[in-house]
Amino acid sequence: MKQVTPLLALIFIIFLSSCKKNNTPEVVLNEMADSTAMLNYTGMFASGPYGTVSGEARILKSDSGNVLKLMSFSSSNGPDLRVYVAKEMYPVTFIDLGALKATGGNQVYNITGMVNFSEYKYALIHCRQYNHLFGWALLQ
């Protein structure tokens, strides 16, 4: 058998330590939206090809703007998970709402600007690093 050189071993260790497999906090949140916000759209999450996602996505509108609220939400963990509202089920034209805050619970994400939800009709949980869809909800 060949002996592993110290340089090769060092490169392998650096590679393993720099790659975080699951970096979303595995906690259950209970964030609340503005109590005066009105429900405009809702959809149930379905799992994508690379993860397991369940719960409800809601678009709520208040005087301060629109928010996406994830209700009774649960997701498998993964690297670089992001929350999008998108025109398509697989993100091509989308608005990035930020990193997924936790793998479970109720979560609220602000949506900036004027969004036409007849076009942006999907809520997505997406791994940006590997371009993998974890889950989606059709907002109706």
N, C-alpha and C positions, 0 to 999 in steps of 0.2 A: 504494500500500500504506500501511496505517496504521503509525505508529511505536509501538513498545511503550513504555509509560511506565516510568520507573524503579521506581515502586512495584510495578507488575505484575511486572516482571522480578525484583524482590527476593522477592516472594511465591512465584514459581515456583521460584527457587533454594532457598528455605527448604523448600518442599514436597519437592523432590527430595532434599535432604540429610537430611531427617527420616525418609524412608521407606527402610528397609533391606529389600532384596529377599531376601537370603539371610543369615541371621544365626546359623545353626548351624555350629560349627566343622567344617571339611572335613578331618578327621583320622580315623585308624583307631585305636580304643581296644582295649585288651585287659584289661578288668576281670575279676576272678575273684570268684565267689561262695564262701561258706563251703564248704569241701571236705566237710563232713559233711551238707550240705543234701540233702534227698531230693526227687526230681522228682515233682511231683503232676500237673501239666498241661503240655501242649505243643501248639503249633500253628505252621503255616507262614504267613508273611506273604504277602498278596496286595496288589497295588497298588489304590489307590482311584482315584476319578475325577480327582484333582488332583495326583498324584505317583506315583513309582515306588518301591516298597519291596519288599525281599526279605530272607530269612533266617528264623530260627526264634525264637519266643517261648516261654519256659519259666517256669512258676511253680515255685519251689523253696521248701521249708519246712525251717527249721532251728530250733534252740532259741531263737534270737533273733527269729524271726518269718518272714514270707513275703517273697520278693523276686521281681521279674520280671527275668529275664535274657534279653537279646537276644543271639543267637548268629549269627555269620557275617552280621551285619546290614549292610544297605546301604539308604540312602534318598536320594532327590533332596532338594535343599536348598529351604528356603523360610523365610518370616518366622514367628516365634513358634511353632515346632514343639514340641508337647507330647507326652508319653507318658501314655496313659490305660489303665486297665482299666475296662470298661464292660459294662452289661447289653445294650446294643444295638450293632449295627455302626456306626451313626451316633450320636455321643455325645449322649445325652439324660440318662441316669443313669450317672454315671461317677465314678471316683476319679482325680484328677490326680496323677501321680507326679513331675511336674516337667518342666523343659525337656529336650528331646532333647539329650544330651551331645555327640554327634558324628554325622556322616552315615554312619559305618561302624564295623565291628568288633564286639567283645563288650562289652556294657554291662550294668550291674546297677542296679536301681532298688528301693529299699525300699518295702514296702507296709505302711502303718501300720494298726493296728486289726485287728479280726476281719472278714474278708471271706468271704462265701459264694460260692465260685467256681462253684457250679452256677447262680448267677444272674449274676455278673460273669464272663462267659465270653469276652470279647473283649479283646485287646490292640490298642490303636490308636495310630497316629502321626497327629496332628491339628494343623492350623494354627488356633490359637485366634483370631488376629487376623481372619481372613477366614472362619472356620467351614468349612474345607475338609479333607476326609478324604484323607490321603496314602496310608495303608495300614492293613490290619487282619489280625489272626490270630484264628481260632476256637480257643479253648483247650479241649482235650479230655483 
